[in-house]
Amino acid sequence: MKKELRKHLFDYLILISAGSLFLILLKVNQGNRTYSFIVALVFCMLYILWGIYHHFKLGSLYLKNVVEYILIGFTFLYLLKIILVI
């Protein structure tokens, strides 16, 4: 795990930075449902693109990886919509 983290540190820093920015933007615009949904949708798309980029860089980009990231991203968006009533 440590070897994987060191080898792809930049990739994971991008993901952590995007996640942190997502949480900050969600908190700042807590009352605005439309903007919160747009922020969540943009993060979902960024997560999917990050997953494709990461696996492309590793040389392990297959259709099943893309479908997995799409399903995880939109499941996260759907659950966030239910929880936060966006």
N, C-alpha and C positions, 0 to 999 in steps of 0.2 A: 504494500500500500504506500509506504513512504517513497519507494523508488518510482512508482507511478505518479505520485504527487510532485516529486522533484522534476521528473521528466516533462510533465505537462503543466507546470506551475502557471504559465501565462494563460492557458486555456481556463483553468479553474479560477484564476483571478478575475477574468472577464465575467464568468458566471456568477461569482460571489459579488462582484461590483454591481452587476445588473440586478441581482436579487436585492441587494441593499438599497439601491436606488428605487426599485419597485416598492419596497416597504415604506421608504420615506415619502414617495409621491402618494402612496395610498393613504398614509396617515395625514399628510398635509391637506389632502382633498377628501377627507372623510365624509363630508356631507353632500358632495356633488356626485350623484349616482352615475351620470353619463361619463364624466371624466374618469371616475374610478374604474368603470368598465373598460374604457379605452386604454387606460394604463395597464390593466390586467391583460387585455387582448394583445397589446404590444409586447408585454413580457412573455406571454405565451408564444408569440411568433419568434421572439428573440431566443427563447429556450429551444424551440424546434430548429432554428437556424444554427444555434450553437452546437446542438447535437450532431447535425449533419456535418458541420465544419470539423468538429472534433473527430468523428469517425473517418471523414475523408482524409484528415491529416494522419491518422493512424493506419490508413489503408484498409480499414474494415467497414467501409460504407456499403451496406446492403439494404435492400428494400425493407427487410424486417426491422432494421435499425430505424429507418425513417418512419415507418408506421408506428413503431414503439414510441418515438419521441412525439409524434403527432397525437397519439392516444393519451399519453401522459400529460402533455400540454393542455389539451382540451378537457380532459378530466379535471385537472387542476382549475381551469377557468370555470367549468361548470360548478364544481364544489365551492369555489370562492364566490360565485354568483349566488348560490344558495345561502352560504354562511353570512355574507355581508349584505345581502339583499341589494345587490348593485342594480 
